[in-house]
Amino acid sequence: MTEPAPIETYDQASLESFTSELVAAGFEPDPVTALQSWTGPAHPALAPLTDARQMRLVFRDGWPVVFPYLFAEGLHTNHLTASGYVCLWHEGDGSQEWVTLDGVYSRLAQWCDAAQNGWDPVGLARDAYLNFQPKVRAVAVLDLEELQVGAAGTRGVFHGQLQPPGRVLLQPGSHSAQGDLQGMWYRVGHLEVPPRNLNELRSALPRRHARSLERALASRRNGDCLQPSGSIDLILFSWNLENVSHLLVLALEGTGDETAALALQSGPVDSQSLMLRAGPDSTLLSDKTVTIFGLGALGGHVAVALAQSGVTHLRLFDGDSLLPENVVRHAGGHALVGAPKVEATGVLVNDHAPWTKVSASPSSPLAPNELTQAISGSDLVVDATGVDASTLAICLCAQTQSTALVSGALYRGGSIARVRRQGTPGDTPILDRVETSGYVLIPPGPEDHLVHPTVGCSGPVHNAPPTSVLAAAALIAQAAVDALTGRLLFPDEMIDVYRPLPGEPPFDHVGRLSQMLPT
């Protein structure tokens, strides 16, 4: 018989100190697990929730970075699996509250208090998936409104389409193509504790729905997970808690009495769910229109960042097409090579922020009338062309139309980024800025940062590092959001030095230069 491996630890002394506390508290180790599992008296805080007199702590490799598992029987609440695992900490927690027994007891007491008096509703959203056992490594992509999930006490059908990598797209109605997965949705009312396995799901259903589910399970002819069975392959179970709709998406495996359910990670794609991660300014940006000139390395990243932040209308202008060498720094990948840069960027915007409407113009207007028409009605103009003539024309036109503008570019092979703003209170028009008025001049330097172009290109390539591109694009996007929200916390000109230029003060050190420098 193979001996169990000892616990791998980053701090053996700390583990030995903790196990000494366990012994003093009346815990005993299970000798066959190499001191991994310890059973002892249940904490008094558990008494209102279970009649169990014991609880169990299980150590995992990686102590004290990795917290131990705590198990208690007889509990029925949230943040708990059917096996009795009490979810005290989430994976990746860095608090290390568990390095002493008092720390474990303190966290357990907080958990028990929440179980009796109400959980934080924010933490319940993913609770059902986390507590369901077992799981399958796949994401169920869905829009609840499109699926037409009805009121409490109703049920209906949907189908799932397998898409790489590891994604199941849920669609309304019965399956329509070979290879589709057939699904049933069930909607119940208020539910305190979501099901943690298929048996608990059956118990949560109205009797007539439970019977229909049993009949569907009995007709399954294929037991493979995420494969068509000739009957039901997927279950979507939805309920209310804290006046919020919650759901579980399950894939079925096995046949007849051997059928089991595995939880899929839910991936809602409605705008409300997606915009939860758009940042705190999304509501302020939701009715803004931004015109961007230049959708190269800088402009492409800026466009995607502004859309992700909540901007709902983008007008994009660039006359170039995406080439393979552009992909090294551009937001677009090789799959978009050959497309106009504006269209490639539009694809990226739609992929990341489907709430944003994109108007793509594969042109680089310079004539006054063309620029006036392009800018008209915009809340902000972004110049990311990096071309002196274009920047001059865009600045003049934006100033004439009293439209705020943010212009950004890289210099000296990506060693320096400059972002300028005009058109908001207190800004000096960009074309009026000269060194004698306090704005620093970025001097020209040797062209050792230029490299020979690839075949078919007549101009030299500015070999700015992708890291400089990303940093400058982020600064442009930040300045744009700052102007659109009206906070104006940023100065009207910022210069960042990413790589120092020896012997050329003030560019001889890394960091941000002041807005205005003494003459």
ROBAGU-852068 format. One record per residue (C-alpha): x, y, z; residue number from 1. Coordinates in steps of 0.05 Angstrom, whole numbers. Layout:
BEGIN
rec px: X&py: Y&pz: Z&n: NUM
...
This chain:
BEGIN
rec px: 0&py: 0&pz: 0&n: 1
rec px: 28&py: 68&pz: -20&n: 2
rec px: 39&py: 115&pz: 38&n: 3
rec px: 2&py: 182&pz: 32&n: 4
rec px: 47&py: 240&pz: 13&n: 5
rec px: 60&py: 293&pz: 67&n: 6
rec px: 32&py: 362&pz: 59&n: 7
rec px: 74&py: 408&pz: 16&n: 8
rec px: 84&py: 473&pz: 53&n: 9
rec px: 119&py: 540&pz: 45&n: 10
rec px: 126&py: 546&pz: 121&n: 11
rec px: 131&py: 481&pz: 158&n: 12
rec px: 139&py: 515&pz: 226&n: 13
rec px: 73&py: 553&pz: 215&n: 14
rec px: 37&py: 488&pz: 198&n: 15
rec px: 65&py: 453&pz: 259&n: 16
rec px: 43&py: 511&pz: 303&n: 17
rec px: -27&py: 508&pz: 275&n: 18
rec px: -33&py: 432&pz: 284&n: 19
rec px: -10&py: 441&pz: 356&n: 20
rec px: -69&py: 489&pz: 366&n: 21
rec px: -115&py: 436&pz: 336&n: 22
rec px: -90&py: 383&pz: 386&n: 23
rec px: -101&py: 431&pz: 444&n: 24
rec px: -172&py: 445&pz: 419&n: 25
rec px: -189&py: 371&pz: 418&n: 26
rec px: -178&py: 355&pz: 344&n: 27
rec px: -150&py: 288&pz: 323&n: 28
rec px: -115&py: 272&pz: 257&n: 29
rec px: -135&py: 218&pz: 209&n: 30
rec px: -71&py: 177&pz: 206&n: 31
rec px: -83&py: 150&pz: 136&n: 32
rec px: -81&py: 220&pz: 105&n: 33
rec px: -11&py: 240&pz: 130&n: 34
rec px: -41&py: 292&pz: 178&n: 35
rec px: -81&py: 325&pz: 123&n: 36
rec px: -150&py: 313&pz: 154&n: 37
rec px: -167&py: 332&pz: 226&n: 38
rec px: -234&py: 320&pz: 262&n: 39
rec px: -254&py: 358&pz: 325&n: 40
rec px: -310&py: 392&pz: 363&n: 41
rec px: -359&py: 434&pz: 323&n: 42
rec px: -352&py: 508&pz: 336&n: 43
rec px: -409&py: 536&pz: 379&n: 44
rec px: -429&py: 584&pz: 323&n: 45
rec px: -452&py: 523&pz: 283&n: 46
rec px: -502&py: 502&pz: 336&n: 47
rec px: -562&py: 541&pz: 309&n: 48
rec px: -551&py: 512&pz: 240&n: 49
rec px: -536&py: 438&pz: 252&n: 50
rec px: -540&py: 384&pz: 305&n: 51
rec px: -471&py: 358&pz: 284&n: 52
rec px: -422&py: 356&pz: 342&n: 53
rec px: -360&py: 351&pz: 300&n: 54
rec px: -328&py: 387&pz: 242&n: 55
rec px: -268&py: 371&pz: 198&n: 56
rec px: -208&py: 412&pz: 173&n: 57
rec px: -170&py: 388&pz: 112&n: 58
rec px: -102&py: 417&pz: 95&n: 59
rec px: -81&py: 425&pz: 23&n: 60
rec px: -12&py: 431&pz: -9&n: 61
rec px: 14&py: 502&pz: -7&n: 62
rec px: 3&py: 521&pz: 66&n: 63
rec px: -1&py: 578&pz: 87&n: 64
rec px: -14&py: 609&pz: 19&n: 65
rec px: -71&py: 559&pz: 6&n: 66
rec px: -126&py: 558&pz: 58&n: 67
rec px: -152&py: 493&pz: 90&n: 68
rec px: -222&py: 465&pz: 74&n: 69
rec px: -273&py: 462&pz: 130&n: 70
rec px: -330&py: 411&pz: 128&n: 71
rec px: -392&py: 406&pz: 172&n: 72
rec px: -452&py: 360&pz: 165&n: 73
rec px: -526&py: 376&pz: 171&n: 74
rec px: -522&py: 446&pz: 142&n: 75
rec px: -570&py: 472&pz: 89&n: 76
rec px: -554&py: 543&pz: 68&n: 77
rec px: -516&py: 583&pz: 15&n: 78
rec px: -440&py: 584&pz: 7&n: 79
rec px: -440&py: 509&pz: 21&n: 80
rec px: -433&py: 447&pz: -23&n: 81
rec px: -475&py: 385&pz: -17&n: 82
rec px: -414&py: 349&pz: 11&n: 83
rec px: -413&py: 396&pz: 71&n: 84
rec px: -355&py: 440&pz: 47&n: 85
rec px: -363&py: 508&pz: 80&n: 86
rec px: -340&py: 564&pz: 34&n: 87
rec px: -302&py: 610&pz: 82&n: 88
rec px: -253&py: 639&pz: 31&n: 89
rec px: -249&py: 643&pz: -44&n: 90
rec px: -190&py: 615&pz: -81&n: 91
rec px: -136&py: 668&pz: -87&n: 92
rec px: -153&py: 702&pz: -21&n: 93
rec px: -89&py: 733&pz: 6&n: 94
rec px: -113&py: 749&pz: 77&n: 95
rec px: -84&py: 686&pz: 109&n: 96
rec px: -135&py: 692&pz: 164&n: 97
rec px: -130&py: 617&pz: 171&n: 98
rec px: -58&py: 613&pz: 198&n: 99
rec px: -85&py: 610&pz: 269&n: 100
rec px: -144&py: 571&pz: 297&n: 101
rec px: -173&py: 635&pz: 325&n: 102
rec px: -172&py: 663&pz: 254&n: 103
rec px: -211&py: 603&pz: 227&n: 104
rec px: -261&py: 608&pz: 285&n: 105
rec px: -271&py: 682&pz: 273&n: 106
rec px: -285&py: 673&pz: 199&n: 107
rec px: -331&py: 614&pz: 213&n: 108
rec px: -370&py: 656&pz: 264&n: 109
rec px: -380&py: 710&pz: 210&n: 110
rec px: -404&py: 656&pz: 161&n: 111
rec px: -453&py: 628&pz: 211&n: 112
rec px: -480&py: 697&pz: 227&n: 113
rec px: -493&py: 710&pz: 153&n: 114
rec px: -526&py: 642&pz: 145&n: 115
rec px: -575&py: 660&pz: 200&n: 116
rec px: -587&py: 733&pz: 186&n: 117
rec px: -578&py: 741&pz: 111&n: 118
rec px: -521&py: 738&pz: 62&n: 119
rec px: -492&py: 797&pz: 24&n: 120
rec px: -533&py: 793&pz: -40&n: 121
rec px: -473&py: 812&pz: -82&n: 122
rec px: -438&py: 747&pz: -62&n: 123
rec px: -497&py: 703&pz: -80&n: 124
rec px: -496&py: 715&pz: -155&n: 125
rec px: -445&py: 660&pz: -169&n: 126
rec px: -460&py: 619&pz: -107&n: 127
rec px: -503&py: 567&pz: -143&n: 128
rec px: -448&py: 550&pz: -193&n: 129
rec px: -393&py: 548&pz: -141&n: 130
rec px: -433&py: 502&pz: -96&n: 131
rec px: -459&py: 454&pz: -149&n: 132
rec px: -421&py: 389&pz: -155&n: 133
rec px: -394&py: 367&pz: -203&n: 134
rec px: -377&py: 418&pz: -258&n: 135
rec px: -357&py: 416&pz: -331&n: 136
rec px: -305&py: 463&pz: -359&n: 137
rec px: -350&py: 501&pz: -407&n: 138
rec px: -387&py: 568&pz: -411&n: 139
rec px: -461&py: 574&pz: -427&n: 140
rec px: -469&py: 638&pz: -466&n: 141
rec px: -540&py: 664&pz: -461&n: 142
rec px: -588&py: 723&pz: -462&n: 143
rec px: -645&py: 709&pz: -414&n: 144
rec px: -692&py: 757&pz: -449&n: 145
rec px: -679&py: 724&pz: -517&n: 146
rec px: -690&py: 655&pz: -486&n: 147
rec px: -759&py: 679&pz: -465&n: 148
rec px: -756&py: 647&pz: -396&n: 149
rec px: -825&py: 658&pz: -367&n: 150
rec px: -855&py: 673&pz: -299&n: 151
rec px: -849&py: 630&pz: -237&n: 152
rec px: -881&py: 562&pz: -245&n: 153
rec px: -869&py: 557&pz: -320&n: 154
rec px: -824&py: 515&pz: -364&n: 155
rec px: -802&py: 515&pz: -436&n: 156
rec px: -751&py: 491&pz: -487&n: 157
rec px: -686&py: 518&pz: -515&n: 158
rec px: -627&py: 489&pz: -552&n: 159
rec px: -552&py: 495&pz: -546&n: 160
rec px: -500&py: 501&pz: -601&n: 161
rec px: -430&py: 476&pz: -586&n: 162
rec px: -378&py: 528&pz: -604&n: 163
rec px: -303&py: 526&pz: -594&n: 164
rec px: -268&py: 537&pz: -548&n: 165
rec px: -310&py: 507&pz: -491&n: 166
rec px: -373&py: 548&pz: -505&n: 167
rec px: -446&py: 529&pz: -511&n: 168
rec px: -491&py: 582&pz: -542&n: 169
rec px: -562&py: 578&pz: -515&n: 170
rec px: -616&py: 595&pz: -565&n: 171
rec px: -692&py: 598&pz: -558&n: 172
rec px: -737&py: 542&pz: -584&n: 173
rec px: -725&py: 470&pz: -602&n: 174
rec px: -661&py: 448&pz: -635&n: 175
rec px: -659&py: 462&pz: -710&n: 176
rec px: -594&py: 430&pz: -734&n: 177
rec px: -558&py: 364&pz: -727&n: 178
rec px: -511&py: 367&pz: -668&n: 179
rec px: -554&py: 416&pz: -628&n: 180
rec px: -566&py: 401&pz: -555&n: 181
rec px: -638&py: 399&pz: -531&n: 182
rec px: -653&py: 438&pz: -468&n: 183
rec px: -709&py: 450&pz: -419&n: 184
rec px: -716&py: 512&pz: -375&n: 185
rec px: -753&py: 514&pz: -310&n: 186
rec px: -772&py: 577&pz: -272&n: 187
rec px: -791&py: 576&pz: -198&n: 188
rec px: -805&py: 632&pz: -149&n: 189
rec px: -766&py: 652&pz: -87&n: 190
rec px: -713&py: 601&pz: -67&n: 191
rec px: -667&py: 611&pz: -8&n: 192
rec px: -618&py: 555&pz: -23&n: 193
rec px: -605&py: 536&pz: -96&n: 194
rec px: -598&py: 463&pz: -115&n: 195
rec px: -529&py: 432&pz: -108&n: 196
rec px: -543&py: 368&pz: -147&n: 197
rec px: -596&py: 339&pz: -192&n: 198
rec px: -637&py: 309&pz: -135&n: 199
rec px: -642&py: 376&pz: -101&n: 200
rec px: -664&py: 408&pz: -167&n: 201
rec px: -719&py: 356&pz: -173&n: 202
rec px: -743&py: 374&pz: -103&n: 203
rec px: -745&py: 448&pz: -120&n: 204
rec px: -792&py: 438&pz: -180&n: 205
rec px: -868&py: 436&pz: -178&n: 206
rec px: -893&py: 365&pz: -179&n: 207
rec px: -917&py: 367&pz: -252&n: 208
rec px: -851&py: 395&pz: -276&n: 209
rec px: -812&py: 343&pz: -235&n: 210
rec px: -852&py: 288&pz: -270&n: 211
rec px: -838&py: 317&pz: -339&n: 212
rec px: -764&py: 320&pz: -322&n: 213
rec px: -764&py: 248&pz: -300&n: 214
rec px: -796&py: 226&pz: -366&n: 215
rec px: -745&py: 267&pz: -406&n: 216
rec px: -687&py: 237&pz: -367&n: 217
rec px: -714&py: 166&pz: -377&n: 218
rec px: -714&py: 175&pz: -453&n: 219
rec px: -640&py: 194&pz: -457&n: 220
rec px: -604&py: 146&pz: -504&n: 221
rec px: -534&py: 174&pz: -501&n: 222
rec px: -496&py: 185&pz: -436&n: 223
rec px: -440&py: 230&pz: -460&n: 224
rec px: -436&py: 300&pz: -431&n: 225
rec px: -449&py: 357&pz: -481&n: 226
rec px: -469&py: 308&pz: -536&n: 227
rec px: -539&py: 300&pz: -566&n: 228
rec px: -577&py: 245&pz: -531&n: 229
rec px: -642&py: 243&pz: -571&n: 230
rec px: -676&py: 276&pz: -511&n: 231
rec px: -658&py: 328&pz: -459&n: 232
rec px: -584&py: 347&pz: -455&n: 233
rec px: -586&py: 414&pz: -418&n: 234
rec px: -626&py: 444&pz: -361&n: 235
rec px: -632&py: 518&pz: -345&n: 236
rec px: -660&py: 528&pz: -275&n: 237
rec px: -680&py: 599&pz: -254&n: 238
rec px: -705&py: 627&pz: -188&n: 239
rec px: -711&py: 692&pz: -149&n: 240
rec px: -670&py: 714&pz: -89&n: 241
rec px: -663&py: 784&pz: -61&n: 242
rec px: -709&py: 808&pz: -118&n: 243
rec px: -656&py: 786&pz: -168&n: 244
rec px: -661&py: 730&pz: -219&n: 245
rec px: -609&py: 675&pz: -211&n: 246
rec px: -597&py: 615&pz: -255&n: 247
rec px: -560&py: 550&pz: -262&n: 248
rec px: -542&py: 518&pz: -329&n: 249
rec px: -531&py: 443&pz: -325&n: 250
rec px: -506&py: 391&pz: -374&n: 251
rec px: -531&py: 320&pz: -367&n: 252
rec px: -488&py: 258&pz: -367&n: 253
rec px: -508&py: 185&pz: -364&n: 254
rec px: -575&py: 152&pz: -377&n: 255
rec px: -636&py: 131&pz: -336&n: 256
rec px: -624&py: 127&pz: -261&n: 257
rec px: -550&py: 138&pz: -273&n: 258
rec px: -561&py: 208&pz: -302&n: 259
rec px: -521&py: 263&pz: -267&n: 260
rec px: -519&py: 338&pz: -277&n: 261
rec px: -456&py: 380&pz: -284&n: 262
rec px: -456&py: 455&pz: -276&n: 263
rec px: -433&py: 501&pz: -332&n: 264
rec px: -407&py: 570&pz: -318&n: 265
rec px: -462&py: 619&pz: -338&n: 266
rec px: -442&py: 674&pz: -387&n: 267
rec px: -497&py: 726&pz: -395&n: 268
rec px: -488&py: 771&pz: -456&n: 269
rec px: -542&py: 822&pz: -445&n: 270
rec px: -515&py: 893&pz: -442&n: 271
rec px: -533&py: 903&pz: -368&n: 272
rec px: -492&py: 842&pz: -348&n: 273
rec px: -433&py: 859&pz: -393&n: 274
rec px: -430&py: 932&pz: -370&n: 275
rec px: -420&py: 911&pz: -298&n: 276
rec px: -346&py: 912&pz: -315&n: 277
rec px: -346&py: 974&pz: -358&n: 278
rec px: -323&py: 1018&pz: -300&n: 279
rec px: -357&py: 1071&pz: -258&n: 280
rec px: -362&py: 1121&pz: -315&n: 281
rec px: -405&py: 1077&pz: -361&n: 282
rec px: -470&py: 1114&pz: -345&n: 283
rec px: -437&py: 1182&pz: -358&n: 284
rec px: -410&py: 1158&pz: -425&n: 285
rec px: -472&py: 1121&pz: -448&n: 286
rec px: -497&py: 1178&pz: -493&n: 287
rec px: -430&py: 1204&pz: -518&n: 288
rec px: -405&py: 1206&pz: -590&n: 289
rec px: -330&py: 1205&pz: -602&n: 290
rec px: -297&py: 1215&pz: -670&n: 291
rec px: -228&py: 1182&pz: -677&n: 292
rec px: -180&py: 1199&pz: -733&n: 293
rec px: -125&py: 1147&pz: -742&n: 294
rec px: -139&py: 1074&pz: -726&n: 295
rec px: -68&py: 1049&pz: -725&n: 296
rec px: -32&py: 1021&pz: -665&n: 297
rec px: -53&py: 1077&pz: -618&n: 298
rec px: -122&py: 1092&pz: -646&n: 299
rec px: -145&py: 1020&pz: -649&n: 300
rec px: -130&py: 1009&pz: -575&n: 301
rec px: -162&py: 1076&pz: -557&n: 302
rec px: -226&py: 1059&pz: -595&n: 303
rec px: -234&py: 992&pz: -560&n: 304
rec px: -218&py: 1022&pz: -492&n: 305
rec px: -269&py: 1078&pz: -500&n: 306
rec px: -323&py: 1029&pz: -523&n: 307
rec px: -308&py: 983&pz: -465&n: 308
rec px: -314&py: 1043&pz: -418&n: 309
rec px: -385&py: 1055&pz: -441&n: 310
rec px: -382&py: 1103&pz: -501&n: 311
rec px: -441&py: 1084&pz: -545&n: 312
rec px: -424&py: 1119&pz: -611&n: 313
rec px: -357&py: 1117&pz: -646&n: 314
rec px: -340&py: 1148&pz: -714&n: 315
rec px: -276&py: 1120&pz: -741&n: 316
rec px: -233&py: 1149&pz: -798&n: 317
rec px: -171&py: 1118&pz: -829&n: 318
rec px: -154&py: 1105&pz: -901&n: 319
rec px: -105&py: 1047&pz: -890&n: 320
rec px: -117&py: 972&pz: -888&n: 321
rec px: -90&py: 924&pz: -836&n: 322
rec px: -26&py: 889&pz: -858&n: 323
rec px: 7&py: 829&pz: -825&n: 324
rec px: 63&py: 871&pz: -796&n: 325
rec px: 12&py: 919&pz: -765&n: 326
rec px: -13&py: 862&pz: -721&n: 327
rec px: 49&py: 864&pz: -678&n: 328
rec px: 24&py: 929&pz: -646&n: 329
rec px: -48&py: 936&pz: -671&n: 330
rec px: -108&py: 913&pz: -630&n: 331
rec px: -130&py: 870&pz: -690&n: 332
rec px: -103&py: 801&pz: -703&n: 333
rec px: -82&py: 764&pz: -766&n: 334
rec px: -154&py: 741&pz: -779&n: 335
rec px: -170&py: 814&pz: -796&n: 336
rec px: -111&py: 826&pz: -843&n: 337
rec px: -134&py: 857&pz: -909&n: 338
rec px: -193&py: 894&pz: -879&n: 339
rec px: -193&py: 970&pz: -874&n: 340
rec px: -167&py: 989&pz: -805&n: 341
rec px: -233&py: 1022&pz: -788&n: 342
rec px: -272&py: 959&pz: -803&n: 343
rec px: -222&py: 915&pz: -766&n: 344
rec px: -228&py: 960&pz: -706&n: 345
rec px: -304&py: 959&pz: -712&n: 346
rec px: -302&py: 883&pz: -708&n: 347
rec px: -261&py: 888&pz: -644&n: 348
rec px: -307&py: 940&pz: -614&n: 349
rec px: -368&py: 897&pz: -628&n: 350
rec px: -333&py: 836&pz: -599&n: 351
rec px: -314&py: 873&pz: -535&n: 352
rec px: -371&py: 923&pz: -527&n: 353
rec px: -433&py: 904&pz: -568&n: 354
rec px: -470&py: 964&pz: -540&n: 355
rec px: -427&py: 1012&pz: -581&n: 356
rec px: -451&py: 1034&pz: -650&n: 357
rec px: -393&py: 1042&pz: -698&n: 358
rec px: -391&py: 1085&pz: -761&n: 359
rec px: -330&py: 1064&pz: -801&n: 360
rec px: -303&py: 1109&pz: -857&n: 361
rec px: -242&py: 1082&pz: -895&n: 362
rec px: -215&py: 1151&pz: -910&n: 363
rec px: -168&py: 1203&pz: -880&n: 364
rec px: -203&py: 1269&pz: -891&n: 365
rec px: -161&py: 1333&pz: -893&n: 366
rec px: -204&py: 1382&pz: -930&n: 367
rec px: -241&py: 1432&pz: -884&n: 368
rec px: -310&py: 1412&pz: -908&n: 369
rec px: -296&py: 1338&pz: -900&n: 370
rec px: -268&py: 1347&pz: -829&n: 371
rec px: -326&py: 1393&pz: -810&n: 372
rec px: -376&py: 1340&pz: -831&n: 373
rec px: -337&py: 1285&pz: -795&n: 374
rec px: -333&py: 1323&pz: -730&n: 375
rec px: -402&py: 1354&pz: -729&n: 376
rec px: -444&py: 1330&pz: -671&n: 377
rec px: -386&py: 1297&pz: -634&n: 378
rec px: -376&py: 1305&pz: -559&n: 379
rec px: -302&py: 1294&pz: -568&n: 380
rec px: -251&py: 1286&pz: -623&n: 381
rec px: -190&py: 1241&pz: -616&n: 382
rec px: -130&py: 1251&pz: -661&n: 383
rec px: -86&py: 1190&pz: -662&n: 384
rec px: -58&py: 1199&pz: -733&n: 385
rec px: 13&py: 1214&pz: -713&n: 386
rec px: 18&py: 1255&pz: -777&n: 387
rec px: 35&py: 1329&pz: -769&n: 388
rec px: -9&py: 1353&pz: -827&n: 389
rec px: -69&py: 1313&pz: -803&n: 390
rec px: -60&py: 1337&pz: -731&n: 391
rec px: -56&py: 1409&pz: -755&n: 392
rec px: -120&py: 1404&pz: -796&n: 393
rec px: -159&py: 1366&pz: -742&n: 394
rec px: -139&py: 1415&pz: -688&n: 395
rec px: -160&py: 1475&pz: -731&n: 396
rec px: -227&py: 1444&pz: -749&n: 397
rec px: -243&py: 1423&pz: -677&n: 398
rec px: -225&py: 1492&pz: -652&n: 399
rec px: -270&py: 1525&pz: -704&n: 400
rec px: -328&py: 1480&pz: -684&n: 401
rec px: -315&py: 1489&pz: -609&n: 402
rec px: -309&py: 1414&pz: -600&n: 403
rec px: -263&py: 1385&pz: -547&n: 404
rec px: -203&py: 1347&pz: -574&n: 405
rec px: -151&py: 1299&pz: -547&n: 406
rec px: -89&py: 1288&pz: -589&n: 407
rec px: -36&py: 1236&pz: -574&n: 408
rec px: 28&py: 1211&pz: -607&n: 409
rec px: 93&py: 1175&pz: -594&n: 410
rec px: 162&py: 1206&pz: -606&n: 411
rec px: 234&py: 1185&pz: -610&n: 412
rec px: 220&py: 1112&pz: -625&n: 413
rec px: 168&py: 1105&pz: -571&n: 414
rec px: 213&py: 1134&pz: -517&n: 415
rec px: 164&py: 1192&pz: -505&n: 416
rec px: 88&py: 1199&pz: -508&n: 417
rec px: 52&py: 1265&pz: -510&n: 418
rec px: -23&py: 1274&pz: -499&n: 419
rec px: -54&py: 1342&pz: -509&n: 420
rec px: -124&py: 1368&pz: -498&n: 421
rec px: -159&py: 1430&pz: -523&n: 422
rec px: -230&py: 1458&pz: -523&n: 423
rec px: -246&py: 1452&pz: -449&n: 424
rec px: -244&py: 1510&pz: -399&n: 425
rec px: -173&py: 1535&pz: -387&n: 426
rec px: -141&py: 1497&pz: -445&n: 427
rec px: -91&py: 1532&pz: -490&n: 428
rec px: -106&py: 1517&pz: -563&n: 429
rec px: -55&py: 1465&pz: -585&n: 430
rec px: -30&py: 1506&pz: -644&n: 431
rec px: -17&py: 1565&pz: -598&n: 432
rec px: 30&py: 1526&pz: -554&n: 433
rec px: 102&py: 1545&pz: -561&n: 434
rec px: 162&py: 1533&pz: -516&n: 435
rec px: 163&py: 1606&pz: -495&n: 436
rec px: 93&py: 1599&pz: -465&n: 437
rec px: 116&py: 1544&pz: -419&n: 438
rec px: 102&py: 1482&pz: -460&n: 439
rec px: 163&py: 1438&pz: -469&n: 440
rec px: 187&py: 1423&pz: -540&n: 441
rec px: 203&py: 1351&pz: -557&n: 442
rec px: 268&py: 1357&pz: -597&n: 443
rec px: 281&py: 1316&pz: -659&n: 444
rec px: 334&py: 1263&pz: -651&n: 445
rec px: 374&py: 1212&pz: -691&n: 446
rec px: 333&py: 1165&pz: -734&n: 447
rec px: 364&py: 1102&pz: -706&n: 448
rec px: 294&py: 1080&pz: -684&n: 449
rec px: 273&py: 1073&pz: -757&n: 450
rec px: 279&py: 1006&pz: -791&n: 451
rec px: 275&py: 986&pz: -863&n: 452
rec px: 203&py: 971&pz: -884&n: 453
rec px: 178&py: 905&pz: -910&n: 454
rec px: 169&py: 892&pz: -984&n: 455
rec px: 117&py: 937&pz: -1015&n: 456
rec px: 125&py: 996&pz: -966&n: 457
rec px: 165&py: 1057&pz: -986&n: 458
rec px: 168&py: 1092&pz: -918&n: 459
rec px: 211&py: 1074&pz: -858&n: 460
rec px: 179&py: 1039&pz: -798&n: 461
rec px: 178&py: 1073&pz: -731&n: 462
rec px: 200&py: 1017&pz: -685&n: 463
rec px: 163&py: 1038&pz: -622&n: 464
rec px: 157&py: 981&pz: -571&n: 465
rec px: 87&py: 952&pz: -563&n: 466
rec px: 91&py: 968&pz: -489&n: 467
rec px: 99&py: 1042&pz: -506&n: 468
rec px: 39&py: 1037&pz: -553&n: 469
rec px: -5&py: 1007&pz: -499&n: 470
rec px: 17&py: 1057&pz: -447&n: 471
rec px: 6&py: 1117&pz: -493&n: 472
rec px: -62&py: 1090&pz: -517&n: 473
rec px: -84&py: 1081&pz: -445&n: 474
rec px: -64&py: 1153&pz: -429&n: 475
rec px: -102&py: 1179&pz: -490&n: 476
rec px: -164&py: 1140&pz: -469&n: 477
rec px: -159&py: 1164&pz: -397&n: 478
rec px: -153&py: 1236&pz: -421&n: 479
rec px: -213&py: 1226&pz: -466&n: 480
rec px: -256&py: 1197&pz: -410&n: 481
rec px: -234&py: 1254&pz: -364&n: 482
rec px: -257&py: 1305&pz: -416&n: 483
rec px: -322&py: 1269&pz: -433&n: 484
rec px: -343&py: 1265&pz: -359&n: 485
rec px: -325&py: 1338&pz: -348&n: 486
rec px: -280&py: 1323&pz: -289&n: 487
rec px: -219&py: 1354&pz: -321&n: 488
rec px: -172&py: 1326&pz: -269&n: 489
rec px: -117&py: 1318&pz: -321&n: 490
rec px: -77&py: 1378&pz: -347&n: 491
rec px: -84&py: 1400&pz: -419&n: 492
rec px: -16&py: 1369&pz: -436&n: 493
rec px: 20&py: 1308&pz: -409&n: 494
rec px: 87&py: 1280&pz: -429&n: 495
rec px: 110&py: 1212&pz: -406&n: 496
rec px: 182&py: 1188&pz: -414&n: 497
rec px: 185&py: 1112&pz: -421&n: 498
rec px: 259&py: 1108&pz: -438&n: 499
rec px: 306&py: 1163&pz: -416&n: 500
rec px: 345&py: 1204&pz: -467&n: 501
rec px: 414&py: 1214&pz: -436&n: 502
rec px: 439&py: 1285&pz: -439&n: 503
rec px: 372&py: 1314&pz: -461&n: 504
rec px: 338&py: 1344&pz: -399&n: 505
rec px: 281&py: 1342&pz: -380&n: 506
rec px: 275&py: 1276&pz: -419&n: 507
rec px: 335&py: 1244&pz: -385&n: 508
rec px: 293&py: 1208&pz: -332&n: 509
rec px: 233&py: 1162&pz: -333&n: 510
rec px: 166&py: 1190&pz: -311&n: 511
rec px: 115&py: 1244&pz: -325&n: 512
rec px: 137&py: 1314&pz: -338&n: 513
rec px: 99&py: 1372&pz: -307&n: 514
rec px: 45&py: 1404&pz: -349&n: 515
rec px: 83&py: 1470&pz: -353&n: 516
rec px: 158&py: 1475&pz: -347&n: 517
rec px: 196&py: 1539&pz: -330&n: 518
rec px: 225&py: 1574&pz: -391&n: 519
